């Protein structure tokens, strides 16, 4: 048995002013066949990593393809996408004949001229391998679960957790189902239900936690092979945006349709009830300072690089300094030039530093402050579940009572290493501000006396009615009150 695996992935915020180019992939994940590290998967590469570990014991030959992934930003440059895609397609051709293909994709990648990148990749792979080859795909739950990609794949499995702590577990599930399909043990059939809604659904909160646990308990019983809850990625203007439910059954399509419809209706019933309370900036600072314990973790989702934001908005930091908040830390602010200046100044150096506020109007004004360099680290990283996320060169500066982490590789706050790399101990701070929506919860949640969410003036709006969509299929909630949910497959 021969199985091929590869990755091409990013999350495309079509409202971002930052194009995603080949340089973005080379900065994050750019691995040719055989170059993937053994220690842990990287961004969206879990299917290959899992297959490598299981190949010998389970009697199949793994043919490793390239793995390309970039941090979320704007639409991918067409020629760069086609270059990466065509390299992988040529590897598929050379690997033939194949019994199975495992693709680690994101699901919300958009390139110039390609609304559905993942559908394009899968379609071209299918044309090479033919109808008898089993294609399995792992996707982020923040994806556009298009009809095209579902029809052209045999098995699609989405992460279930937000934060994404289960990428390896889902890859294990995907590989197992692909192997069982190739061996003739199961015959997967899919059902796809469109809930017609845009939303955010952290699984660390009680309502979604119970919903996901209920769905997981259904898998492996009564012919249910897999159930995926597609949250959607709101910051794209593509026709098939929105939350959907995918059920993979063993042979029984009618039962799958019924299950997808029932789960979809439950998902719709949670509209407007899945988000935490959001403070304005001053209200959040006041609420944090009123908490008796420490640290208080304050999240800034509106400037989350994980959703394609620049991560250089200065509004919260400016208000903290104006209010003379002490014993506080904030990170990350993406500013490679400021990082370089800090390295030039050296550890302990004092300088008048301008940082942040560079990319666009939603970045706020640059900060001008007299700072002291308190930490420096070359080629740093932070943990995100089993993966290591590169931060590039990092610097920590003290500005008034706030210690700020500056990074050269744009990414969101994920692991405690973000601060510890540069000598800041987050558990010793009264207030720690993290630029992230919910992925920070995996590492910061356990140390938090309390978690507070703030709505800053960053570019990722929480009120989706204010996003200037032009191409999204309507009606869809919350843009429209009345919607038309439907079974699509």
C-alpha positions as CSV (number, residue, x, y, z in Angstrom):
1,X,0.0,0.0,0.0
2,X,1.3,3.4,-1.0
3,X,0.2,6.6,0.7
4,X,1.3,10.2,-0.3
5,X,1.1,13.2,2.0
6,X,1.8,16.9,1.6
7,X,0.7,20.3,3.0
8,X,-0.1,23.7,1.5
9,X,-1.8,26.0,3.9
10,X,-2.5,29.5,5.1
11,X,-5.6,31.4,6.4
12,X,-6.4,34.3,4.0
13,X,-7.9,37.4,5.5
14,X,-9.2,39.1,2.3
15,X,-9.6,42.4,4.1
16,X,-5.9,42.5,5.2
17,X,-3.5,45.0,3.5
18,X,-0.7,42.4,3.7
19,X,-0.4,40.0,0.7
20,X,0.8,36.5,1.4
21,X,3.8,35.8,-0.8
22,X,6.4,33.1,-1.1
23,X,8.4,34.9,1.5
24,X,5.6,34.3,4.1
25,X,5.8,30.5,3.5
26,X,9.6,30.5,3.7
27,X,9.4,32.4,7.0
28,X,7.0,29.8,8.5
29,X,7.0,26.3,7.0
30,X,8.9,25.5,3.8
31,X,9.9,21.9,3.9
32,X,10.8,19.7,0.9
33,X,10.4,15.9,0.9
34,X,12.2,14.3,3.9
35,X,12.9,17.6,5.6
36,X,10.0,17.6,8.0
37,X,11.4,17.4,11.6
38,X,10.7,14.3,13.7
39,X,9.9,16.1,16.9
40,X,6.5,17.5,16.2
41,X,4.2,18.5,13.4
42,X,4.3,22.1,12.1
43,X,1.4,24.2,10.8
44,X,-1.2,21.8,9.2
45,X,1.4,19.0,8.7
46,X,0.0,16.6,11.2
47,X,-1.2,14.0,8.6
48,X,2.3,13.6,7.2
49,X,3.9,13.5,10.7
50,X,1.4,10.9,12.0
51,X,1.7,8.8,8.9
52,X,5.5,8.7,9.2
53,X,5.2,7.4,12.7
54,X,2.7,4.7,11.8
55,X,3.9,3.5,8.3
56,X,6.2,0.7,9.3
57,X,3.9,-0.8,11.9
58,X,0.8,-0.7,9.8
59,X,2.3,-2.0,6.6
60,X,2.2,0.9,4.2
61,X,4.8,2.9,2.3
62,X,4.7,6.7,3.0
63,X,5.7,8.9,0.1
64,X,6.5,12.3,1.6
65,X,5.7,15.5,-0.4
66,X,6.5,19.1,0.3
67,X,5.0,21.0,3.3
68,X,4.3,24.7,2.8
69,X,2.5,26.9,5.3
70,X,2.4,30.6,6.0
71,X,1.0,32.7,8.9
72,X,-2.4,34.2,8.2
73,X,-2.4,37.4,6.2
74,X,-4.0,38.7,3.1
75,X,-4.8,37.0,-0.2
76,X,-2.0,34.8,-1.6
77,X,-0.1,36.0,-4.7
78,X,-1.3,33.9,-7.6
79,X,2.1,32.9,-9.1
80,X,3.4,31.9,-5.6
81,X,0.4,29.7,-4.9
82,X,0.7,28.1,-8.3
83,X,4.4,27.5,-7.8
84,X,3.8,25.7,-4.5
85,X,0.8,23.8,-5.8
86,X,2.5,22.6,-9.0
87,X,5.5,21.3,-7.0
88,X,3.2,19.1,-4.9
89,X,1.2,18.0,-8.0
90,X,4.4,16.9,-9.7
91,X,5.4,14.9,-6.6
92,X,2.0,13.2,-6.8
93,X,2.6,12.2,-10.4
94,X,6.0,10.8,-9.6
95,X,4.6,8.8,-6.7
96,X,2.0,7.0,-8.7
97,X,0.6,4.4,-8.4
98,X,-1.0,5.4,-5.1
99,X,-3.7,3.8,-2.9
100,X,-4.2,6.9,-0.7
101,X,-3.5,10.6,-0.4
102,X,-3.3,12.5,2.9
103,X,-3.5,16.3,2.5
104,X,-2.9,18.6,5.4
105,X,-4.7,21.8,4.4
106,X,-6.1,24.8,6.2
107,X,-9.4,25.4,4.5
108,X,-9.5,29.2,4.4
109,X,-6.7,29.8,1.8
110,X,-7.6,32.2,-1.0
111,X,-5.3,33.2,-3.9
112,X,-5.7,35.7,-6.6
113,X,-8.1,34.0,-9.0
114,X,-8.8,31.1,-6.7
115,X,-11.6,31.5,-4.1
116,X,-11.4,27.8,-3.2
117,X,-7.6,26.9,-3.1
118,X,-8.2,23.7,-1.3
119,X,-10.9,22.7,-3.8
120,X,-8.4,23.5,-6.6
121,X,-5.7,21.3,-5.0
122,X,-8.0,18.4,-4.4
123,X,-9.5,18.6,-7.9
124,X,-6.0,18.5,-9.5
125,X,-4.9,15.6,-7.2
126,X,-8.0,13.7,-8.0
127,X,-7.4,14.1,-11.8
128,X,-3.9,12.5,-11.3
129,X,-4.7,9.7,-8.9
130,X,-8.1,8.7,-10.4
131,X,-11.4,7.7,-8.7
132,X,-10.1,4.5,-7.0
133,X,-7.5,6.3,-4.9
134,X,-8.7,7.3,-1.4
135,X,-8.2,11.0,-0.7
136,X,-8.3,12.1,3.0
137,X,-8.1,15.8,4.0
138,X,-7.5,17.4,7.4
139,X,-8.8,21.0,7.7
140,X,-8.9,23.7,10.3
141,X,-12.4,24.3,11.7
142,X,-12.0,27.9,10.6
143,X,-12.4,27.0,7.0
144,X,-14.8,27.4,4.0
145,X,-16.2,23.9,3.7
146,X,-17.1,24.0,0.1
147,X,-19.2,21.5,-1.8
148,X,-16.4,21.0,-4.3
149,X,-13.8,19.9,-1.9
150,X,-16.2,17.6,0.0
151,X,-17.4,15.9,-3.2
152,X,-13.9,15.3,-4.5
153,X,-12.5,13.9,-1.3
154,X,-13.4,10.5,0.3
155,X,-12.9,11.7,3.9
156,X,-12.6,15.2,5.3
157,X,-11.9,15.7,9.0
158,X,-11.8,19.0,10.8
159,X,-10.3,20.0,14.1
160,X,-12.9,19.9,16.8
161,X,-11.2,22.2,19.4
162,X,-10.8,26.0,19.5
163,X,-8.0,26.5,20.6
164,X,-6.7,23.8,18.2
165,X,-5.3,21.3,20.7
166,X,-6.4,18.3,18.8
167,X,-4.6,18.5,15.4
168,X,-2.7,15.3,16.0
169,X,-5.7,13.5,17.3
170,X,-7.7,14.4,14.2
171,X,-4.8,13.4,11.9
172,X,-4.7,10.0,13.6
173,X,-8.4,9.7,13.0
174,X,-8.1,10.7,9.4
175,X,-5.3,8.2,8.7
176,X,-7.2,5.4,10.4
177,X,-10.2,6.1,8.2
178,X,-8.2,6.3,5.0
179,X,-6.5,3.0,5.8
180,X,-9.8,1.3,6.6
181,X,-11.2,2.6,3.3
182,X,-8.3,1.4,1.3
183,X,-8.6,-2.1,2.9
184,X,-12.3,-2.2,2.1
185,X,-13.4,-2.2,5.8
186,X,-15.6,0.8,5.4
187,X,-17.2,2.7,2.5
188,X,-17.4,6.4,3.6
189,X,-20.4,8.5,2.4
190,X,-20.7,12.2,3.3
191,X,-23.5,14.5,4.3
192,X,-23.1,18.3,4.4
193,X,-25.5,20.7,6.1
194,X,-25.3,24.4,5.6
195,X,-26.3,26.3,8.8
196,X,-26.2,29.8,7.1
197,X,-24.4,31.6,9.9
198,X,-21.2,33.5,10.6
199,X,-19.9,33.3,14.2
200,X,-17.1,32.4,16.6
201,X,-17.4,29.4,18.9
202,X,-14.6,28.9,21.5
203,X,-14.8,25.4,22.8
204,X,-13.3,26.5,26.1
205,X,-16.7,28.0,27.0
206,X,-19.5,25.8,28.4
207,X,-22.0,25.9,25.6
208,X,-19.7,24.8,22.8
209,X,-17.8,22.5,25.2
210,X,-20.9,20.5,25.8
211,X,-21.9,20.5,22.1
212,X,-18.5,19.2,20.9
213,X,-18.4,16.5,23.6
214,X,-21.9,15.4,22.5
215,X,-20.7,15.1,18.9
216,X,-17.6,13.3,19.8
217,X,-19.6,10.7,21.8
218,X,-21.5,9.9,18.6
219,X,-18.5,8.9,16.6
220,X,-17.6,5.2,16.2
221,X,-21.2,4.1,16.9
222,X,-24.1,3.1,14.6
223,X,-22.0,3.6,11.5
224,X,-20.8,7.1,12.3
225,X,-17.2,7.5,11.2
226,X,-16.7,11.2,11.8
227,X,-18.6,14.4,12.5
228,X,-17.0,17.8,11.9
229,X,-18.3,21.2,13.0
230,X,-17.2,23.9,10.6
231,X,-17.1,27.2,12.5
232,X,-16.2,29.3,9.4
233,X,-13.5,32.0,8.9
234,X,-15.4,35.3,8.9
235,X,-12.7,37.5,7.4
236,X,-13.0,36.4,3.8
237,X,-15.4,37.5,1.1
238,X,-16.1,34.2,-0.7
239,X,-19.5,32.8,-1.7
240,X,-19.4,29.7,0.5
241,X,-18.6,31.4,3.8
242,X,-20.4,30.2,6.8
243,X,-20.8,27.4,9.4
244,X,-21.6,23.9,8.2
245,X,-21.9,20.4,9.6
246,X,-20.1,17.4,7.9
247,X,-21.0,13.8,8.7
248,X,-19.1,10.8,7.3
249,X,-20.9,7.6,7.6
250,X,-20.1,4.0,6.7
251,X,-22.5,3.4,3.7
252,X,-25.7,4.8,5.3
253,X,-26.2,8.1,3.5
254,X,-29.8,8.5,4.7
255,X,-28.8,8.3,8.4
256,X,-25.9,10.7,7.7
257,X,-28.3,13.2,6.3
258,X,-30.6,13.0,9.3
259,X,-27.7,13.4,11.7
260,X,-26.2,16.3,9.9
261,X,-29.5,18.1,9.8
262,X,-30.2,17.5,13.5
263,X,-26.7,18.6,14.6
264,X,-27.0,21.6,12.3
265,X,-30.2,22.7,13.8
266,X,-28.7,22.5,17.3
267,X,-25.7,24.5,16.1
268,X,-28.1,27.2,14.8
269,X,-30.0,27.3,18.1
270,X,-26.8,28.6,19.7
271,X,-26.6,31.7,17.6
272,X,-25.5,34.8,19.6
273,X,-24.7,32.7,22.7
274,X,-21.2,31.4,22.1
275,X,-19.0,34.4,22.7
276,X,-17.6,35.7,26.0
277,X,-18.4,39.2,27.3
278,X,-16.2,41.9,25.7
279,X,-15.2,45.1,27.4
280,X,-14.1,48.3,25.8
281,X,-10.4,49.1,26.4
282,X,-10.8,51.2,29.5
283,X,-13.4,49.0,30.9
284,X,-11.2,46.0,30.4
285,X,-8.2,47.6,32.1
286,X,-10.4,48.7,35.0
287,X,-11.9,45.2,35.4
288,X,-8.5,43.6,35.3
289,X,-7.1,45.8,38.0
290,X,-10.1,45.0,40.2
291,X,-9.4,41.3,40.2
292,X,-7.7,40.2,43.5
293,X,-5.5,37.4,42.0
294,X,-2.8,37.4,39.4
295,X,-2.1,37.2,36.6
296,X,-5.2,38.5,34.8
297,X,-5.0,37.6,31.1
298,X,-6.5,40.2,28.8
299,X,-7.1,39.1,25.2
300,X,-7.1,41.5,22.2
301,X,-8.8,39.4,19.4
302,X,-9.2,42.4,17.1
303,X,-5.4,42.5,16.5
304,X,-4.9,38.8,16.3
305,X,-2.2,37.8,13.7
306,X,-3.9,34.4,13.7
307,X,-6.8,36.0,11.9
308,X,-4.6,38.0,9.5
309,X,-4.3,41.1,11.5
310,X,-0.9,42.9,11.6
311,X,-0.5,42.5,15.4
312,X,0.9,46.0,15.7
313,X,-2.1,47.9,17.1
314,X,-1.0,50.2,20.0
315,X,-4.3,51.3,21.5
316,X,-4.4,49.1,24.6
317,X,-0.7,49.7,25.3
318,X,-1.2,53.5,25.0
319,X,-4.1,53.5,27.4
320,X,-2.1,51.3,29.9
321,X,0.7,53.8,29.8
322,X,-1.5,56.8,30.1
323,X,-3.2,55.2,33.1
324,X,0.2,54.4,34.6
325,X,-0.6,50.7,34.9
326,X,2.3,48.8,36.5
327,X,3.5,45.2,36.8
328,X,2.1,44.4,33.3
329,X,3.2,42.7,30.1
330,X,1.9,42.9,26.6
331,X,2.7,40.8,23.5
332,X,3.4,40.4,20.8
333,X,3.8,43.5,18.8
334,X,5.1,42.8,15.3
335,X,7.9,45.3,14.4
336,X,11.0,43.8,12.8
337,X,12.7,47.2,12.6
338,X,12.1,48.0,16.3
339,X,13.6,44.5,17.1
340,X,16.7,45.3,15.1
341,X,17.1,48.7,16.9
342,X,16.8,46.9,20.2
343,X,19.6,44.4,19.2
344,X,21.7,47.4,18.2
345,X,21.2,49.0,21.6
346,X,22.0,45.8,23.4
347,X,20.7,44.3,26.6
348,X,20.3,47.0,29.2
349,X,20.4,49.7,26.5
350,X,18.1,52.8,26.8
351,X,16.7,54.5,23.7
352,X,13.9,56.5,22.4
353,X,12.0,53.9,20.4
354,X,9.2,54.2,17.9
355,X,7.3,50.9,17.6
356,X,4.0,49.5,16.4
357,X,1.3,51.4,14.5
358,X,2.9,50.8,11.1
359,X,0.7,48.8,8.7
360,X,-2.5,50.7,8.4
361,X,-5.2,52.9,10.1
362,X,-6.3,50.0,12.3
363,X,-2.8,49.7,13.7
364,X,-3.3,53.0,15.6
365,X,-0.5,55.5,16.0
366,X,3.1,54.5,16.5
367,X,4.3,54.4,20.1
368,X,7.1,56.8,20.9
369,X,8.6,56.0,24.3
370,X,11.8,56.0,26.2
371,X,12.5,52.3,26.7
372,X,15.0,50.0,28.3
373,X,15.9,46.8,26.5
374,X,15.3,44.0,29.1
375,X,15.5,40.9,26.9
376,X,16.9,39.7,23.6
377,X,16.6,36.3,21.8
378,X,17.5,35.1,18.4
379,X,15.4,32.6,16.5
380,X,12.9,32.2,19.2
381,X,9.8,30.0,19.2
382,X,6.6,29.4,21.2
383,X,4.6,26.3,21.7
384,X,1.1,25.6,20.4
385,X,0.0,22.2,21.4
386,X,2.6,19.8,20.1
387,X,3.9,22.3,17.5
388,X,6.6,24.9,17.7
389,X,5.7,28.3,16.1
390,X,8.7,30.5,15.1
391,X,8.9,34.0,16.4
392,X,12.1,35.1,14.8
393,X,14.3,37.5,16.7
394,X,12.6,38.9,19.7
395,X,13.2,41.8,22.0
396,X,11.6,42.9,25.3
397,X,11.4,46.5,26.3
398,X,10.2,48.2,29.5
399,X,8.1,51.3,28.8
400,X,6.9,52.8,32.1
401,X,5.3,50.0,34.0
402,X,4.6,47.8,31.0
403,X,7.0,45.2,29.5
404,X,6.4,44.7,25.8
405,X,7.5,41.8,23.6
406,X,8.5,42.8,20.1
407,X,8.8,40.0,17.4
408,X,10.1,39.8,13.9
409,X,8.0,36.9,12.6
410,X,4.4,37.9,12.7
411,X,2.2,35.5,14.8
412,X,-0.3,35.6,17.7
413,X,0.3,34.9,21.4
414,X,0.2,31.1,21.9
415,X,2.7,29.9,24.4
416,X,4.2,31.2,27.6
417,X,7.6,31.1,25.9
418,X,6.5,34.3,24.1
419,X,7.3,36.1,27.3
420,X,9.8,33.7,29.0
421,X,12.1,33.8,25.9
422,X,13.0,37.3,26.8
423,X,13.0,37.1,30.6
424,X,9.4,38.0,31.4
425,X,7.7,35.7,33.8
426,X,3.9,36.0,33.1
427,X,2.8,34.4,36.4
428,X,4.6,37.3,38.2
429,X,2.6,40.0,36.4
430,X,-0.7,41.5,37.6
431,X,-1.9,42.0,34.0
432,X,-0.8,40.2,30.8
433,X,-2.2,41.4,27.5
434,X,-2.1,38.8,24.7
435,X,-2.9,39.5,21.0
436,X,-5.0,36.4,20.3
437,X,-8.7,35.4,20.0
438,X,-8.7,32.1,21.9
439,X,-5.7,30.0,21.0
440,X,-3.9,31.5,23.9
441,X,-6.2,29.7,26.3
442,X,-4.3,26.4,25.9
443,X,-1.2,27.8,27.7
444,X,-2.4,31.0,29.3
445,X,-5.8,29.8,30.6
446,X,-4.3,27.5,33.2
447,X,-2.2,30.2,34.8
448,X,-4.9,32.9,34.7
449,X,-6.7,34.2,37.8
450,X,-9.2,35.5,35.3
451,X,-9.5,35.9,31.6
452,X,-10.9,39.2,30.2
453,X,-11.7,39.9,26.5
454,X,-11.4,43.4,25.1
455,X,-12.7,44.9,21.9
456,X,-10.0,47.2,20.7
457,X,-9.9,49.2,17.4
458,X,-7.9,46.5,15.6
459,X,-9.0,45.3,12.2
460,X,-10.7,42.0,13.2
461,X,-14.2,43.2,14.0
462,X,-16.4,41.1,16.3
463,X,-19.6,42.6,14.8
464,X,-19.7,40.8,11.4
465,X,-22.4,43.1,10.2
466,X,-19.7,45.8,9.9
467,X,-17.5,43.8,7.6
468,X,-17.9,45.0,4.0
469,X,-18.8,41.6,2.4
470,X,-19.8,41.8,-1.3
471,X,-19.7,38.2,-2.5
472,X,-21.0,36.1,0.4
473,X,-24.1,34.1,-0.4
474,X,-27.2,35.7,1.3
475,X,-29.2,35.4,3.4
476,X,-26.9,34.5,6.2
477,X,-27.0,35.3,9.9
478,X,-26.2,37.8,11.5
479,X,-26.2,39.8,8.3
480,X,-29.8,38.7,7.8
481,X,-32.5,37.7,10.4
482,X,-34.2,35.1,8.2
483,X,-32.0,32.4,6.7
484,X,-32.5,29.2,4.6
485,X,-30.5,26.3,6.0
486,X,-30.2,23.3,3.8
487,X,-28.6,19.9,3.2
488,X,-26.1,20.4,0.4
489,X,-24.8,16.9,0.0
